[in-house]
């Protein structure tokens, strides 16, 4: 069974692009764009190994999502992408996180 990575981002295209760019990694990708989707994914998929939250979301929302994930799945690591690298930095960031935290 492949580990599942939940990518949370403001723009649906970013999540789809990241999954496509990183299809060589032996993981399954899930996406979410808001709190409701994050909650649904956490409830529906027990194999989520980590959550990566993009920088396009407002800090208040990112903080809220951290609380949601931590409360529902304290076993899951949460990673926040920086804003400085822009949307193009999402795939490299996710690759580093998954390689070091999930596939090590």
C-alpha positions as CSV (number, residue, x, y, z in Angstrom):
1,X,0.0,0.0,0.0
2,X,1.4,3.4,-1.0
3,X,1.5,6.2,1.5
4,X,-0.9,9.0,0.8
5,X,0.1,12.6,0.7
6,X,-2.6,15.3,1.2
7,X,-1.8,18.5,-0.7
8,X,-3.8,21.5,0.4
9,X,-3.8,24.5,-1.9
10,X,-5.8,27.5,-2.9
11,X,-5.6,26.8,-6.6
12,X,-6.8,23.4,-7.9
13,X,-4.3,23.6,-10.7
14,X,-1.3,23.7,-8.3
15,X,-2.4,20.4,-6.7
16,X,-2.9,18.7,-10.0
17,X,0.4,20.1,-11.4
18,X,2.4,18.9,-8.3
19,X,0.9,15.4,-8.6
20,X,1.7,15.3,-12.3
21,X,5.3,16.6,-11.7
22,X,5.9,14.1,-8.9
23,X,4.3,11.0,-10.5
24,X,7.6,9.2,-10.3
25,X,7.3,9.1,-6.5
26,X,5.8,5.9,-5.0
27,X,2.9,7.7,-3.2
28,X,-0.7,8.4,-3.8
29,X,-1.8,12.1,-4.0
30,X,-5.0,13.6,-2.6
31,X,-5.9,17.2,-2.9
32,X,-8.0,19.7,-0.9
33,X,-8.8,23.3,-1.3
34,X,-10.6,24.3,1.9
35,X,-11.4,23.1,5.5
36,X,-14.4,21.0,4.5
37,X,-12.3,19.1,1.9
38,X,-9.5,18.6,4.4
39,X,-11.9,17.2,7.0
40,X,-13.5,14.8,4.4
41,X,-10.1,13.6,3.2
42,X,-8.8,13.0,6.8
43,X,-12.0,11.0,7.6
44,X,-12.1,9.0,4.4
45,X,-8.4,8.1,4.0
46,X,-6.7,6.4,6.9
47,X,-3.4,6.0,4.9
48,X,-2.6,9.7,4.9
49,X,1.1,10.0,5.9
50,X,1.6,13.7,5.8
51,X,-0.2,17.0,4.8
52,X,1.5,19.7,2.8
53,X,-0.2,23.1,2.9
54,X,0.6,25.6,0.2
55,X,1.5,29.2,0.6
56,X,-1.4,30.6,-1.4
57,X,-3.8,30.3,1.6
58,X,-4.2,33.1,4.1
59,X,-2.3,32.6,7.3
60,X,-5.5,32.5,9.3
61,X,-6.8,29.6,7.2
62,X,-3.4,27.8,7.3
63,X,-3.5,28.0,11.1
64,X,-7.0,26.7,11.2
65,X,-6.1,23.8,9.0
66,X,-3.1,22.9,11.2
67,X,-5.6,22.7,14.1
68,X,-8.0,20.6,12.1
69,X,-5.3,18.1,11.1
70,X,-3.6,18.0,14.5
71,X,-7.0,17.4,16.2
72,X,-8.2,14.7,13.9
73,X,-4.9,13.0,13.0
74,X,-2.1,13.7,15.5
75,X,-0.1,10.9,13.8
76,X,0.3,12.9,10.6
77,X,3.1,15.4,10.0
78,X,2.1,18.9,8.7
79,X,4.3,20.9,6.4
80,X,3.9,24.5,5.4
81,X,5.4,25.8,2.1
82,X,7.1,29.2,2.2
83,X,5.8,32.1,0.1
84,X,9.1,33.3,-1.3
85,X,9.5,30.4,-3.8
86,X,6.1,31.1,-5.4
87,X,3.9,28.5,-7.0
88,X,6.8,27.0,-8.9
89,X,8.5,26.1,-5.6
90,X,5.6,23.8,-4.5
91,X,6.7,20.6,-6.4
92,X,10.4,20.8,-5.2
93,X,9.2,21.5,-1.6
94,X,6.8,18.5,-1.7
95,X,9.5,16.3,-3.2
96,X,11.9,17.1,-0.3
97,X,9.2,16.6,2.3
98,X,8.0,13.3,1.0
99,X,11.6,12.0,0.4
100,X,12.8,12.9,3.9
101,X,9.6,12.4,6.0
102,X,7.7,9.6,4.2
103,X,10.0,7.5,2.0
104,X,13.2,7.6,4.1
